[in-house]
């Protein structure tokens, strides 16, 4: 990836000192986010997600940091003028209206008065808040506050936006709208980095994700890349006029190990057959993500007068990846959120 919005190497953060208990929040974070992509940052509570975001936004200082944000070194203050940021627990003065909030943040970001008024109106429309633009924040629901929060991140026309739990407390309609806003920003060329616990939401919009566990990047890439070795095809077959068990065994004899329901295809992929009785559907599982691999099996089944009822590509979900990353393989329990060292 040659054109990067974020390129981090060896980000460390240790809280505390030599004379107090230390918490090692980040342990050598390496992460790359391409320009114009939607990138998901996920991990359990205490994994270091918010700490990493705050380092990028210079809210806290790293113990050690190498890398760039929008082509400049981490911590370069002028670069923040090209970044939009929505903290997880943001607070706006209750006495301001939504319009005033957006224009206020525009002023803090150095947007001139005419532009921030024009963009404020456009952005409130973009997030679906035009009707309530002149209503005070104290009268807003949580979802309305989130929408205004998103609008203020865009008032400086940023190249990169970082949203920390943007759908927290938002109803299903609001989550759908925020997804659509995210995709529209990508279409316009804006890089979007999302930190969220709603894995199904991230899976629908993210090009790539990184999973943080105990201050380290456990895995990083697209869901397809991270699951390539565990993708498979499942083929369900039935027969109306013969014994399914016998017909399937005969049709697949060239691939099955004698006396077994497992085998290997000519291309090297493994095959497993599940038989549940003479008149129950049979299920074939092929460990491959390539559609071409299963075609000879389908041809053989059809030649044996078996009916192919379904052919389904199967892959682990983002939730599956997440749970695998945060579970101790030895105990089956969730890993501890962080590590404390020293006294």
C-alpha positions in Angstrom: 0.0 0.0 0.0 1.9 3.0 -1.3 -0.6 5.9 -0.6 -1.3 5.9 3.1 -3.4 8.2 5.3 -2.0 6.6 8.4 1.3 4.7 8.7 2.2 3.7 12.3 5.2 1.8 13.5 6.1 0.8 17.0 3.5 2.9 18.9 4.0 2.4 22.6 2.2 3.9 25.6 3.0 3.3 29.2 1.0 5.0 31.9 2.6 5.6 35.3 6.3 6.0 36.3 9.2 4.2 37.9 7.7 5.0 41.4 4.1 3.9 40.7 2.3 1.0 39.1 2.7 1.0 35.4 0.1 0.1 32.8 1.4 -0.8 29.3 -1.5 0.3 27.2 0.0 0.0 23.8 2.8 -2.5 22.9 4.4 -1.7 19.5 1.4 -0.9 17.3 2.0 -1.3 13.6 -0.9 -0.1 11.4 -1.5 1.2 7.9 -4.6 2.9 6.6 -4.9 3.6 2.9 -6.2 7.0 1.6 -9.8 6.9 0.7 -10.6 3.6 2.5 -12.9 2.9 5.4 -10.9 1.3 8.2 -12.3 -0.4 11.3 -10.5 -0.4 14.6 -11.9 -3.0 17.0 -11.0 -4.8 20.2 -12.4 -5.5 23.6 -12.5 -2.9 26.4 -9.0 -2.1 27.6 -7.4 -3.2 24.3 -5.9 0.3 23.7 -8.2 1.6 20.9 -9.1 4.9 22.5 -5.5 5.4 23.6 -4.3 4.9 20.1 -6.9 7.4 18.7 -5.9 10.0 21.3 -2.3 9.7 20.4 -3.2 10.3 16.8 -5.1 13.4 17.8 -2.3 14.5 20.2 -4.7 14.4 23.2 -2.1 12.3 25.0 1.6 11.8 24.4 3.0 8.4 23.3 5.9 6.8 25.2 7.3 6.0 21.7 5.9 6.7 18.3 7.2 6.5 14.7 5.0 7.0 11.7 2.9 9.5 9.8 -0.6 10.8 9.6 -1.5 12.4 6.2 2.1 12.3 5.3 3.5 14.2 8.3 4.9 12.8 11.6 2.6 11.7 14.3 1.9 14.7 16.5 2.4 17.4 13.8 -0.1 20.0 15.0 -0.9 21.7 11.7 -1.9 18.4 10.2 -4.8 18.2 12.6 -6.5 20.9 10.6 -7.0 18.3 7.9 -8.6 15.7 10.4 -12.1 15.5 11.7 -12.5 13.8 15.2 -15.5 12.5 17.0 -14.6 11.3 20.6 -16.6 8.5 22.2 -18.0 10.6 25.0 -18.3 14.0 23.4 -20.2 16.8 25.1 -21.6 20.0 23.5 -22.8 23.0 25.5 -26.6 22.4 26.1 -27.4 26.1 25.4 -26.1 26.0 21.8 -28.1 25.0 18.8 -27.0 22.3 16.4 -26.1 25.0 13.9 -24.0 26.9 16.5 -22.2 23.8 17.5 -21.1 23.1 13.9 -20.1 26.7 13.3 -18.2 26.9 16.6 -16.1 23.9 15.7 -15.5 25.4 12.3 -14.2 28.6 13.9 -11.9 26.6 16.1 -10.6 24.8 13.0 -9.8 28.0 11.3 -12.7 27.9 8.7 -13.6 31.5 7.8 -17.0 32.8 8.8 -18.7 32.7 5.4 -17.5 29.2 4.7 -18.4 27.7 8.0 -22.0 29.1 7.8 -22.4 27.7 4.3 -20.9 24.4 5.2 -22.8 24.2 8.5 -26.1 24.3 6.7 -24.9 21.8 4.1 -23.6 19.4 6.7 -26.7 19.6 8.9 -28.6 18.6 5.9 -26.1 15.8 5.1 -26.6 14.3 8.6 -30.4 14.7 8.5 -30.6 17.5 11.1 -31.8 20.5 9.1 -35.2 20.4 10.7 -33.6 20.7 14.2 -30.7 23.0 13.3 -31.9 25.8 15.5 -33.1 23.7 18.4 -30.8 23.7 21.5 -28.7 20.7 22.1 -30.4 20.1 25.5 -33.5 19.0 23.5 -31.7 16.4 21.4 -31.8 12.7 21.7 -28.6 10.6 21.8 -28.9 9.9 18.1 -29.4 13.5 17.3 -26.3 14.5 19.3 -24.3 11.8 17.3 -25.5 13.3 14.0 -24.4 16.8 15.0 -21.1 15.3 16.2 -20.5 13.8 12.8 -21.4 17.1 11.2 -18.8 19.0 13.2 -16.1 16.5 12.2 -16.6 17.5 8.6 -16.9 21.3 8.8 -13.2 21.8 8.0 -13.5 19.6 4.9 -11.0 17.0 6.3 -9.0 14.4 4.4 -9.3 12.0 7.3 -12.1 11.5 9.8 -11.8 9.5 13.0 -15.0 8.5 14.7 -14.9 6.8 18.1 -18.2 4.7 18.6 -20.2 6.9 16.2 -23.3 4.6 16.5 -23.3 4.4 20.3 -26.9 4.7 21.5 -28.2 5.2 18.0 -31.4 3.4 16.8 -31.4 1.1 13.7 -32.5 3.8 11.4 -29.8 6.1 12.7 -27.1 3.4 12.3 -28.2 2.8 8.7 -28.0 6.5 8.0 -24.5 6.7 9.5 -23.4 3.7 7.4 -24.7 5.6 4.3 -22.8 8.8 5.3 -19.6 6.7 5.8 -19.9 5.2 2.3 -20.6 8.6 0.8 -17.5 10.1 2.4 -15.4 7.3 0.9 -17.0 8.0 -2.5 -15.8 11.6 -2.1 -12.3 10.5 -1.3 -12.2 11.0 2.4 -10.5 8.4 4.6 -12.7 7.1 7.5 -11.4 5.4 10.6 -14.1 3.8 12.8 -13.7 2.6 16.3 -16.7 0.5 17.3 -18.0 -2.5 19.2 -20.8 -3.1 16.6 -19.0 -5.7 14.5 -21.9 -6.2 12.1 -21.9 -2.5 11.3 -18.2 -2.5 10.7 -18.4 -5.6 8.5 -20.9 -3.9 6.2 -18.8 -0.8 5.4 -15.1 -1.4 6.2 -12.6 -2.2 3.5 -10.1 -3.3 6.1 -9.9 -3.8 9.9 -7.4 -4.2 12.6 -8.1 -6.1 15.8 -6.3 -4.9 18.9 -5.8 -7.3 21.9 -3.9 -6.3 25.0 -2.2 -3.4 23.3 -1.1 -5.2 20.2 -2.4 -5.6 16.7 -3.6 -9.2 16.6 -4.6 -9.2 12.9 -5.0 -6.6 10.1 -6.5 -6.7 6.6 -9.8 -7.2 4.8 -12.2 -9.8 6.2 -11.6 -11.9 3.1 -7.9 -11.7 3.5 -8.1 -12.7 7.2 -10.4 -15.7 6.5 -8.9 -17.0 3.3 -7.6 -20.1 4.9 -10.9 -20.9 6.5 -13.3 -20.3 3.7 -15.2 -23.2 2.2 -18.0 -24.3 0.0 -21.0 -26.4 1.2 -23.1 -28.4 -1.2 -26.4 -29.8 -0.2 -27.8 -32.7 -2.2 -31.0 -34.7 -2.1 -32.5 -37.6 -4.0 -36.2 -38.4 -4.5 -35.8 -41.9 -6.0 -32.7 -43.5 -4.5 -30.7 -43.9 -1.3 -28.8 -40.7 -0.8 -26.0 -42.3 1.2 -25.2 -44.9 -1.4 -25.6 -42.5 -4.4 -23.3 -39.9 -2.9 -20.6 -42.5 -2.0 -20.7 -43.8 -5.5 -20.7 -40.4 -7.2 -17.7 -39.3 -5.2 -15.8 -42.5 -5.1 -12.9 -41.2 -7.1 -12.1 -38.6 -4.4 -13.1 -40.3 -1.1 -10.7 -42.4 0.8 -12.0 -46.0 0.8 -14.2 -46.7 3.8 -14.2 -43.0 4.7 -16.3 -39.9 4.3 -13.3 -37.7 3.8 -11.0 -37.3 0.8 -8.9 -35.0 -1.3 -9.7 -33.3 -4.7 -7.3 -33.4 -7.6 -6.4 -29.8 -6.9 -5.4 -30.6 -3.3 -8.4 -29.3 -1.4 -9.9 -31.5 1.3 -13.5 -32.9 1.1 -15.7 -34.0 3.9 -19.1 -35.6 3.4 -21.9 -35.6 6.1 -24.6 -38.2 5.7 -27.7 -38.2 7.9 -29.7 -41.2 6.6 -31.0 -42.6 3.3 -33.6 -40.0 2.8 -32.0 -37.0 4.5 -30.0 -34.3 2.6 -26.3 -35.0 2.3 -23.8 -32.1 3.0 -20.5 -31.8 1.2 -17.8 -29.5 2.6 -14.9 -28.4 0.4 -12.1 -26.3 2.0 -11.6 -23.8 -0.8 -12.8 -20.3 -1.6 -12.5 -21.0 -5.4 -15.8 -21.6 -7.1 -14.1 -23.6 -9.9 -12.9 -26.2 -7.4 -16.4 -27.5 -6.7 -17.6 -27.8 -10.3 -16.3 -31.4 -10.9 -18.2 -32.4 -7.7 -21.4 -30.8 -8.9 -21.1 -32.5 -12.3 -20.5 -35.9 -10.7 -23.5 -35.5 -8.3 -25.8 -34.5 -11.2 -24.6 -37.4 -13.3 -25.6 -39.7 -10.5 -29.2 -38.2 -10.7 -28.8 -36.4 -7.4 -30.4 -33.0 -7.0 -28.1 -30.1 -5.9 -30.3 -28.1 -3.6 -27.8 -25.5 -2.5 -24.2 -24.4 -3.1 -23.1 -21.9 -0.4 -19.8 -20.1 0.1 -19.0 -20.1 3.8 -16.5 -17.8 5.6 -16.0 -16.8 9.2 -17.7 -13.5 10.0 -15.9 -10.5 11.6 -17.5 -11.5 14.9 -15.9 -14.9 14.5 -12.5 -13.4 13.9 -12.9 -11.0 16.8 -14.0 -13.8 19.3 -11.0 -16.0 18.1 -8.6 -13.1 18.7 -9.9 -12.2 22.2 -10.2 -15.8 23.5 -7.4 -17.7 25.3 -7.1 -21.0 23.3 -6.0 -22.8 26.4 -8.9 -21.8 28.7 -11.6 -20.8 26.3 -12.0 -17.6 28.3 -11.7 -14.0 27.2 -8.2 -12.6 27.5 -7.6 -10.0 30.3 -8.0 -6.5 28.9 -4.5 -5.2 29.7 -1.3 -5.9 31.6 0.1 -4.1 34.6 3.8 -4.2 35.4 6.1 -3.0 38.1 5.4 -1.2 41.4 
